[in-house]
Amino acid sequence: MIEEAMLMAKEYTTGLKYFINTMGCKLNENDSEKIAGMLTKMGYSEAKSVEEANIVVFNTCCIRENAEEKLFGKLGELKNLKKQNNMIICLGGCMSQEKHVVDKVKQSYSQVDIVFGTHNIHKLPEMILKKLTENQKVFDVWDIDGDIIEGLPVKRTGEKNALVTIMYGCNNFCTYCIVPYVRGRERSRKPEDILKEVRNLASEGYKEIMLLGQNVNSYDGGAGYHFSNLLRDIDQIPGINIVRFMSPHPKDFTDDVISAIADCKSVCKVIHLPLQSGSSKVLNLMNRKYTKEQYLTLVQKIREKVPDVTFTTDIIVGFPGEEEADFLDTLDVVEKVKFEQVFMFIYSVRKGTAAEKMPNHVPEEIKSERFNRLKELADRITEEENKKYIGTVQKVLVEGESKTNAEVLTGRTRSNKIVNFSGSKSLIGKEIDVEIISEHVWYLKGKAV
């Protein structure tokens, strides 16, 4: 029915254009690539801006509190444009799985034509066809976990690097997080389907892949086949030079995964290891299932097995019940691990999570003050770590021209550092040696060797 709907729609979509507004994580980005693939197969072409689009898809994220405000603001902006372009407006992604959001759309945003959830993206062509042929609104959000649908068309955004989702959902129920409620329980793709996708990417000239999952290292391919097995099998695929993954959970970072990272040449030695808090008390309130000491022990174990490893992390500032001593524990972990990059977030309430009803919420002014102190420390450490690259030669996958200067090329090292340098456009898509000559907070400057 998916293929049939995509083919039938071509009768109505000749000359029409689509625009996808993607909010949130890499998993959302990969979902948007599939949505783009389906729309393209239906006959739509990509619009350069929302103003010229005949169909707009909002692929939403509900991690941050202000995400709803941004979404409803954008929906409001499209009300007049909808009439001009006879526009179809679609709402999907994590936010569409939240009942209060869908209720508000029904009540106040009549311009929205289609609402679909995270479990039935593959049904979007059928919903669009129904709108095109019968001019009916379609609100279809599944509360149960959907099946894993293989073989959907994908329109990749990267020229040499590709996103590959290996599992869906999450079983952890961290008290601040809405993801298990909107993405469902953990479901892993079959190893043969993942490996087939990666082989196809290699044959198409892709050099780098990023394996995605809400809790990627809890991947379970069945019959004793785990994440470490997948890493080793992908490492044997010719043409794939760089393998990254995110996001793992510290509690599932087993010895076999560490050994696979150490042994596999293509697997990058940069690990995104979410900390969230350095306080064992706060970690317990978060239901993270590890302590400060266990986290630091894990970091040390990984460093012993993978000497050239580097770490990045996520940290939430101002979680309910966080006191000054707890925050100092977080600063202590940051100082000891020396993360190359810290993604920092001020805690915000998400409806439907356990943390919403917790006592002792931290005042906004204290959250902001702590956030600034953490940022100051993280920036200092990033600068110190960046200086260590000066004078070294790094392998860099050249991704394209710099967004701010077309005369400069940009790419990333194996440790995910952005490097800007001068060079021929013919280098785009290749992995080359670049000598690092200076550092900046957000990137390194180099010269091709």
N, C-alpha and C positions, 0 to 999 in steps of 0.2 A: 504493500500500500504506500510505503514511503516513496519508492521509485515511481509508482504510478502517479502520485500527487505531484511530484516534481515535474514530470513530463507533461501532465495535463495543464499545469499552471502556465506553461510557455505560451499558450494561446492568449493569455491575458496580460503577460508581463513584457512583451516586446517593447524595447526602448525605455523601460522603467529602471529606476535606480534605487539601491539600498544604502542605508547608513547604520552602522552598529556602534552604539556607545557602550564601551566596556568599562565596568567599574570593578575594582577589587584585584584578586590574586591571579597567579599564573594559571590556575585551574579555570578561572573565568575566561582568561585569554584563550585557552585551548578550546573551551566551549564556543567562544565567539568565532574561532576559526572554522568550527564545524557548522555553525549557523551560516557563516559566509559561504561555505562550500555548498550547502543546501540551496541558499538563495541564488547562487551563481548557476547551479544546475537547473533551477526553476526558470532561468532566463533573465534575471536581474543582473545589472552591472553595478559596480561600486561607485557611489557618489563621493565627490571630493569634500562635500560639506553637507550638513543636515538641511540646509536651505534648498538644495536641488534634489533631495531624496523623495521618493514616492512611498517608501516604506522605511520606518525607523524602528530599530530594535534596541531596547535598553536591557543590557545584560548586567543585572544589579548585584551588589554586595551589601551585606548587612552587618559587617564587623564593627563599623564605626557608627556612633550615635547620629552624627550629622549627615550620614549617607541618605537618610530619608528626606531631609530638608533639601538636599541637592537634587534628588530625583524629582520631587514634587515641583521644585522650581523649574526644572527643565521641561517637565510635562506641561506646565503652565505656559511656557514660552512657545510651545508648539501649537497652541490652540488656534491661532490665526493662520499659521503656516499650513496647518492641516487642510483648511478650506481651499487655499490657493493651489496646493499640489494634489488634492484628492488623496491625501496621505493616510496610510495605514500605520497605526502606532501600536507596537507590541512591547509588553513588559515581561521579562523573564529573569532567571537567575535566583539567587538566594532570597532576595527581598520578597519575591512573589510567593514564597512558601510561608510567609508570615501573614496570618489571618487578618490582623489589624491593618496591614498595608493594603491587602486586596479589598477589604471592606471600605477603606478610605477612597480607593480608586473608583469603586462602584458608586460611591455616594457623591464624590466631588470632581471626578475627572472623566467625564463622559466621552472625551476625545480618545480615550484608550480603547482599542478595538479587540486586542488579543492579550490574554494573560496566560502564561504557561510556566511550569515549575522546573526544578532542577532534574526531575526524574523522567521528564517526557519531552526533552528537546527534539527528539527524533520525530515527534508528532507535529512540529511547527509547519511543515509544508502542507499537511492536511488542514490545519487551522487557517492558514493563509488562503488556501484554495476555497474553503467554505466562505471566507469573507469576500473573496473576489467574485464567487458565483452566486452567493445568496445574500450578500451584504448583511451578514449576521455577526454580532459580537461573539467571541469565543473565550470563555474563561474556563480553563481546564488545568487544575493544579492537583497533582497526586499526593496524597498523604503517606502512601506506602512506598517503600523503596522500589525504584524501578529496576528493570533488567538492564544488564550491560549490552548495549547495542553496538555491534561491530559493523564496519564497512561504510560508515557515513562519509560523504565527501568532505574533504578538508581543504580550505584555502589558507595556506600558511602565510604568516606575516614576515617571517624571517627568510632570508635567501640561503643561508648556509647553516642556520641553527633552528632546531625544531623542538616543539613541546610534545611530549608523549605522556599521556595520563596512564598510569598503571593500576590505579585503584580509586575507588570513590567512597565517600562517607568517612565517618569517624566514630569510634566506640569509647572515646576517653572522657567525655563530659566534663571538661574543665569548666569550673563554675562561672567563668566570665564569658564563655563562648557559646554562640547560638548555632554553630556549624552542625553538630550532630542532629539538631532538630530540623534543619533545612536541607542538609545533604544526606541524611539517613545513616544507616549502619554501614560498616566497612564491607565493601564488595571488591574483590580483586579480579582483574582480567586474567584470562588464561595465558600462561607463558608463551604458547605458540602464537597467539594473536599479537602479543607485544613484540616478539622477535620478528614476526613477519612485517609489522609496521616499520621497525627499525631497519630491516634489510631493504625494504622499499625506499626508505629515506636515503640510505647509503647509495642505492642505485640511481637516485635522482640528484646526487651530488651534495647532499647535506653532510657536513663535517662534525657538527656538534648537536647533541640532543640533551634535553633536560627531562628527567623522569619526575612525574608529578603525582602527588597524593596528599591527602590531608595529614596522613601519618605514614609516610612512604616506606619506612623500614618495618612496618607491620604487615607488609605485603605477604600474601599467602596464596601461592599458585597451586596448592594441593599436592598430596603425595610427598610431603616433606620438601617441597620446592619453595624456597624463601627468597628474600630480597638479595642475599649474598649470592645465591645461585643465578639470579637474574643479572646481577652486575657482571659476574664471570662470563656468562653466555654472551652478553652484549659486547664485552671486551674482545671477543673472538670475531666480531663482524668486521670485515675489511671496509675501510672507508670512513668509519666513525672514529674520529681522532679524540674527541672530547665528550665525556659523559659527566653531567652534573645531576644533582637530585635535590628536591625539597618538597616538603619539610619533614625531617625525621623527628622522632620524639626521643629524648634522652633515655627514657625507661626501656625502650626497645632497641637500644644501640648495643647489639650483642657482639660477642667476640668474632663470630664468623663474618659479620659485616665489616668490622674493623680490618680483619685479615684480607677480605676481598678488596677493600680500598687500597691497602698496602700493595697487593699483588697486581692489580689491574692497571696496565699502562694508560688506558684511556680515561679512567676515573679520576677526576680532579681531586687534588689533595686540599681542597677548601671545603669545609663542612659548615653548613648553616645549622647551628645547634641551639634552638630556642631555650633561653634561660627563664624569661618572664619575671622572675624575682630571685634575688640572692638570699632571701630570708627563708629558712626552713619553715617557720611559722606561716608565712604568707603562702609559700608553695603548698602547704597542707590545706590552707583555706581555698586555694585555687584548684585543689584536687589534681596536682601535677604528678604525684606518686614518686617523687624523689626529693632528697634533701640537698641543701647547699653542699654538704660534704660529699654526697654521692655524685653530684654534678662535677665537682672539682676532681674527684677520683677518676671519673670517666674521661675527662679532658686529659689527665696525666697518662692514662692507659692508652688513649689514642695517640698521644705524642710519642710514647715509647715505641709504638708499632709503626707509626707513620711520622718520622722525624721532621719532614718538611711541611707538615700540615698547618693550615691556618684556619681560624674560626670567625664566623659572623654569628649574630644572634638577634633575638627579639626580646625586648624588655617592656613591661607595663609598669608605669609609675602611678602611685596613688591608689592601689587596689584597696578595697574596704578593709580596715583593720591595720593597714600599714603604718607603723610608727617610725620615728626617726631612726631608732636602732635597726629596724628592718631595712630601711633605705640604705643605711651605712653598710649593711651586709651586701646589698646589691653593688654598691660602689666597690666594695672589697673584691667581689668576684670579677668585676670588669677590670680592675687593676691587676689581678693575678693572671687572668686568662689572656688579657691584651687582645681583645677582639679587633680584627681589622676593620669591621664595620658593625655598628649597632643600630638596629631599627627600633626607635623609641616611640612609645605611645602613651599618652595620658589616658588612664582608665576612664571609660565612659559606660554608662549603664545600658545594657541591652535587655529589652523586654523579653521575659520568658526564661532568663537564666537564673541560676541559684544565687548568684552574686547580687542580683537586683534587690533581694530581700534581706541581705546581710546588714548587720548593724555597723556603726562606726565608719560611715563613708567619710573619706578625706576631703576637707574643704578645698575648693578650686584653687585658691591662692597658694596653698601648700603644695598641691600637685604641680602647679606651674613652677614654683621655686625649686622643687626637687628635679623636675624635668630639666631645667636650665643647668643645674649642677651636674646632672648626668651627662648632658650634652657637652658641657665644658670638658669633663674628664674624657669622654669618648673621642672628642675631636683632638685632644692632646695626644692620646694614644694612637689614633689614626695617623697623625702627622709623624709621630716617632716611628711607627711601623713602615710608613711610606718611604721614609729616608733610607731604610735598609735596602730598598730596591735600587737606589741610585748606584750606577756603575755596573749593575748586573745585566745580563742578557736574558730576556724573557721571550718565550714563545707566545705569539699573539695571533689570534684568529681575527683577521681584518674584516670588519662588519660593513664598512661603508664610509661615506663622508661624514665629517663632524656636523652636527645639527647647527652649530653656530658659525662654522667656517668651511665652505666647500673646498678650500684649498688644502684642508687638513684631513687625513684619514683617521679613523678611530677603530679600536678593537679592544678585546679583553684578554688578559693573561689567564693562565690556567687557574690562578687564585682569584679570578673574577675582578681584577683591577682594570679600570678603564685606562687605556693608553692612547694618547693623541700623538701623531707624528706626520711628517711630510712624506709623500711617496706617490707612485703612479697608481692611477685608478685600476690598473691591471692586477694589482695586489688584492683587490676586494675578493673575499671568499677563500683566500689562502691563509695558511698558518705560517707565519714567518718569524724570524728572530729579530727582536728589537732591543736595542740598548737603552736603558732608562737613564736620562740625563738630568731630570729634575722632578720634584714632586709638588703636588698641590693637594688640598684636602680631599677633593672629589675625583682627581684623576692624576695620572702620571704622564710626563712628557718624555718622548723617546725619539730615537732615530733608527731607521731600518739598517740592519747590519748587512 
